[in-house]
């Protein structure tokens, strides 16, 4: 049994980016863990109702996946780039040492959202094998509405080199994503059920599966 960690800058990134892979890991007997980087706070302009709704969403999603652990760093959502990087790296390092994951799923560094880019940079800073020897595999996710909207020409585009067949788990992934009603929308919204399914079918067509999730392997130690 392996320990698998999905790092989500915001709740929903874990499902959009690697929800099918997580469900497959769980079916294979792996222990899956969820690290939520940011949270809504009233000081940042979020209402008490929105914060309560998000807490309910997190509880429902954690139950649906059956995570072995849920770690919350509690950093401010949409304002991560204003936090001292040293403090962020320290928080990530403490979580990695506690969970001891072998595989870590992270957001792609070219994502348009600054919270995603900061999250990636902090995880990359924890990439030294002698400090976090449990980590054998670092994998970047494709997150609809973030990865596909990264248009900075100076950044490397998302070029997948790993495809995971998730045909058996796609319906469940979409059902779990529905636990975030505020993050979903109607087609052609990129986080609509139809768009999520279409992307999975497209990635599946690239690897000979009915549905797949695509990733970039950034580091692997065998």
SULHU-V979934 format. One record per helix or strand of 2 or more residues. SS is the DSSP state (hx for helix, st for strand). FROM is the first residue (numbers start at 1). LEN is the number of residues. If there is no record, write none. Layout:
ss: [SS,SS]
from: [FROM,FROM]
len: [LEN,LEN]
//
This chain:
ss: [st,hx,st,hx,hx,st,hx,hx,st,hx,st,st,hx,hx,hx,st]
from: [3,13,31,42,48,69,80,85,103,114,137,162,167,181,193,212]
len: [6,15,9,3,18,8,3,15,5,12,5,4,11,3,15,9]
//
